[in-house]
Amino acid sequence: MLLREPGGELYLQAAGYWYRSESAGGAWEVMATVPKALQAAATKAAESSKPDAMLPADGKRPARGPDIVLATRPTELVVTNGAPQMKPVGGGGLLTMANADHAVLVDPASNDYYVLVSGRWFRATMLPGPWQYVPGSELPADFAKISPSDPKANVLVSVPGTPQAKEAAIAATIPQTATVSRAKAVLTVAYDGAPRFVPITGTSLSYAVNTGTPVIEVDSSHYYAVANGVWFSAPTRPAPGTWRPRCPRPSTRSRRARRSTT
């Protein structure tokens, strides 16, 4: 929930707290008290679009208001529980950041930091960055020496040449199927305002730019959307609401699932 006063001041509701800032990229401070007018405006705004409460998995407000970080380009957030704590990795000479929510490793030979994100490695000389993509073939040799019994052994599937990476590559080639009930499967598409379509360069198709769901317009009577590997269709320009699945067989649909590897 993000609200702006006529004068420009911003108010953000997240993780059970209200924050205030003069600009989106500025410093966000937790508000000790929340004006009734702000609460009323938030309640009214929530009637048309339910905001993401951004609460922890247990649904409870954390003891301390989380820091607010603004990103304007594709970003991965690495969180540590307190100051970074480095510990040796079994096998080889690498160090690991034991209190991070990602795999963050350090090569003592160069003092470079490495972080694993979605199966890809990135490197930086300092934690604040800048971070650059590193092909698996350019990782230090000690990465392949990580002990399979070490807590960080799960990164071995992303280290080329290791038995774990080879097994993952084989597993990714095995077809997997899923059964989808046409009677039960539904898709709810939410738009930021009225649906807005723009042409797809080089094709006769258009796509909706103000929704997180891929929605494609073929013509005025054929619209398609995809979610979790299942295609849905609609005969008219879709308003926010529920779609029904479009499947190649009367009652089930099989799809091939592939797991990302290096």
C-alpha positions in Angstrom: 0.0 0.0 0.0 1.7 3.2 -1.2 -0.1 6.6 -0.8 0.9 10.1 -1.7 -0.2 13.4 -0.1 -1.0 16.3 -2.4 2.2 17.9 -1.1 4.3 15.0 -2.3 5.1 13.1 0.9 4.8 9.3 0.5 3.3 6.7 2.9 4.0 3.0 2.7 2.3 0.2 4.5 4.4 -3.0 4.6 5.0 -5.9 7.0 2.6 -4.5 9.6 4.2 -1.0 9.7 3.6 2.4 8.2 6.6 4.2 6.7 7.0 7.8 5.6 9.4 9.3 3.1 9.8 12.5 1.0 10.7 10.5 -2.1 10.5 6.8 -3.3 14.3 6.6 -3.4 14.8 8.5 -0.2 15.1 7.3 3.4 11.9 5.5 4.8 11.2 5.9 8.5 8.8 3.9 10.6 5.9 6.0 11.8 5.2 5.8 15.6 1.6 7.0 15.1 -0.6 6.8 12.1 -3.1 9.6 11.5 -6.8 8.5 11.2 -7.1 10.2 7.8 -4.2 8.0 6.5 -5.9 4.9 7.8 -9.2 5.9 6.3 -7.5 6.6 2.9 -5.8 3.2 3.0 -9.1 1.4 3.8 -10.8 3.1 0.9 -8.0 2.3 -1.5 -8.0 -1.3 -0.5 -11.6 -1.7 -1.5 -10.7 -1.6 -5.2 -7.3 -3.4 -5.1 -6.2 -5.6 -2.2 -2.6 -4.7 -1.4 0.2 -7.2 -0.6 0.6 -7.1 3.2 4.3 -8.3 2.7 4.1 -10.1 6.0 6.5 -13.0 6.9 5.5 -16.6 6.2 3.9 -16.9 9.6 1.7 -13.9 9.0 2.9 -12.1 12.0 4.4 -8.6 12.2 8.2 -8.7 12.8 9.5 -7.2 16.0 11.3 -4.5 14.0 10.2 -2.7 10.9 12.2 -4.1 7.9 14.4 -1.7 5.9 12.9 -0.5 2.7 15.0 -0.9 -0.4 14.1 0.7 -3.8 15.1 -1.1 -7.0 14.5 0.3 -10.5 16.0 -2.6 -12.5 16.1 -6.4 -12.1 17.5 -7.0 -8.6 18.1 -9.9 -6.2 18.1 -9.0 -2.5 20.6 -10.9 -0.3 19.8 -10.7 3.4 22.1 -11.5 6.4 21.1 -12.0 10.0 23.3 -9.3 11.4 26.8 -8.5 10.3 28.3 -11.1 7.7 29.8 -14.1 9.4 32.3 -16.1 7.4 33.1 -19.8 8.0 35.2 -22.3 6.1 33.6 -24.5 3.5 34.4 -28.2 3.7 36.8 -29.2 0.9 39.1 -26.7 -0.8 39.8 -23.3 0.8 36.6 -21.3 0.2 34.7 -19.3 2.9 30.9 -19.0 3.1 28.7 -16.3 4.6 27.0 -18.5 7.2 24.2 -16.1 8.1 23.0 -15.2 4.6 19.8 -16.4 2.9 21.7 -17.0 -0.3 24.8 -19.0 -1.2 27.6 -16.3 -0.8 31.1 -17.6 -1.0 34.6 -16.0 -0.8 37.7 -17.1 -2.6 40.6 -16.1 -0.2 43.1 -16.3 -3.0 41.6 -13.2 -4.6 39.2 -12.0 -1.9 36.4 -12.0 -4.5 32.8 -12.6 -3.4 30.5 -15.0 -5.3 26.8 -15.3 -5.0 24.5 -17.9 -6.6 21.2 -16.6 -8.0 18.8 -18.8 -9.9 21.6 -21.2 -10.9 23.9 -18.4 -12.1 27.1 -17.1 -10.4 27.9 -13.4 -9.9 31.2 -11.9 -8.7 32.2 -8.7 -6.9 35.3 -7.4 -5.2 33.2 -5.9 -2.4 29.7 -6.8 -1.0 28.1 -3.6 -2.2 29.2 -4.5 -5.7 29.1 -3.9 -8.6 28.3 -7.5 -9.4 29.1 -9.2 -12.7 27.9 -12.5 -14.2 30.5 -15.3 -14.1 30.3 -18.3 -16.4 30.5 -21.5 -14.5 33.7 -22.4 -16.5 35.5 -19.4 -14.9 34.8 -20.3 -11.3 37.9 -21.0 -9.1 38.9 -24.7 -9.0 38.0 -24.9 -5.3 34.3 -24.6 -6.1 34.4 -28.2 -7.5 36.2 -29.4 -4.4 33.3 -28.5 -2.0 32.6 -31.6 0.1 29.2 -33.3 -0.7 28.7 -33.4 3.1 29.1 -29.7 3.7 26.0 -27.6 4.3 26.8 -25.6 1.1 27.0 -28.8 -1.0 23.7 -27.8 -2.7 25.6 -25.3 -4.9 27.5 -28.2 -6.6 24.6 -28.6 -9.1 25.6 -25.2 -10.4 29.4 -26.0 -10.7 30.1 -27.4 -14.1 31.9 -30.8 -14.2 30.7 -32.0 -10.8 28.7 -35.2 -10.5 25.9 -33.2 -9.0 25.8 -30.9 -12.1 25.8 -33.9 -14.4 23.0 -35.6 -12.6 20.9 -32.4 -12.7 21.5 -32.0 -16.4 20.3 -35.6 -16.9 17.2 -35.0 -14.7 16.3 -32.0 -16.7 15.9 -34.1 -19.9 13.3 -36.4 -18.3 9.8 -35.4 -19.3 7.4 -34.8 -16.5 3.6 -34.5 -16.8 0.9 -32.8 -14.8 -2.9 -33.3 -15.0 -5.1 -30.2 -15.0 -8.8 -30.3 -14.5 -10.6 -28.0 -16.9 -13.6 -27.9 -14.5 -11.5 -26.7 -11.6 -8.7 -24.7 -13.1 -9.2 -20.9 -13.2 -7.0 -17.9 -13.7 -7.7 -14.5 -12.2 -6.0 -11.6 -14.1 -5.5 -8.3 -12.3 -4.8 -5.1 -14.2 -3.4 -1.8 -13.2 -6.4 0.2 -14.4 -8.2 -0.7 -17.7 -6.4 -3.4 -19.8 -3.9 -1.7 -22.1 -2.5 -3.6 -25.1 0.5 -2.7 -27.3 1.8 -4.4 -30.5 4.5 -7.0 -30.3 7.2 -5.9 -32.8 7.5 -8.1 -35.8 4.1 -9.9 -35.3 0.4 -9.2 -35.7 -0.1 -9.9 -32.0 -0.5 -7.5 -29.0 0.1 -8.0 -25.3 -1.2 -6.4 -22.1 1.4 -4.2 -20.5 -0.3 -3.4 -17.2 -0.7 -6.9 -15.7 1.8 -9.4 -14.3 0.1 -12.2 -16.2 1.2 -12.7 -19.9 -2.0 -11.9 -21.9 -1.8 -12.0 -25.7 -4.4 -10.5 -28.2 -4.6 -12.4 -31.5 -7.6 -10.5 -32.8 -10.8 -9.0 -31.4 -12.2 -12.4 -30.5 -9.2 -14.4 -29.5 -7.2 -13.7 -26.3 -4.8 -16.0 -24.5 -3.1 -16.0 -21.1 -0.6 -18.5 -19.5 0.0 -19.3 -15.9 2.0 -22.2 -14.4 2.3 -23.9 -17.8 -1.4 -23.8 -18.5 -3.0 -21.8 -21.3 -6.3 -20.0 -20.9 -8.5 -18.3 -23.5 -11.2 -15.6 -23.7 -13.4 -14.7 -26.7 -13.5 -10.9 -25.9 -11.1 -8.3 -24.7 -10.7 -9.4 -21.1 -11.7 -7.3 -18.1 -10.2 -8.2 -14.7 -11.7 -11.5 -13.7 -11.6 -15.2 -14.1 -10.5 -17.2 -17.2 -11.1 -20.8 -18.1 -8.3 -23.1 -19.3 -7.7 -23.9 -23.0 -6.4 -27.5 -23.1 -5.5 -29.8 -26.0 -7.5 -32.7 -24.6 -11.0 -32.7 -23.0 -10.1 -33.1 -19.4 -6.3 -33.1 -18.9 -3.2 -31.4 -20.2 0.3 -32.7 -20.1 3.3 -30.5 -20.2 7.1 -30.9 -20.1 8.8 -29.4 -17.1 12.5 -28.5 -17.3 14.7 -27.6 -14.4 17.2 -24.8 -14.9 20.9 -25.9 -14.7 24.2 -24.3 -15.6 
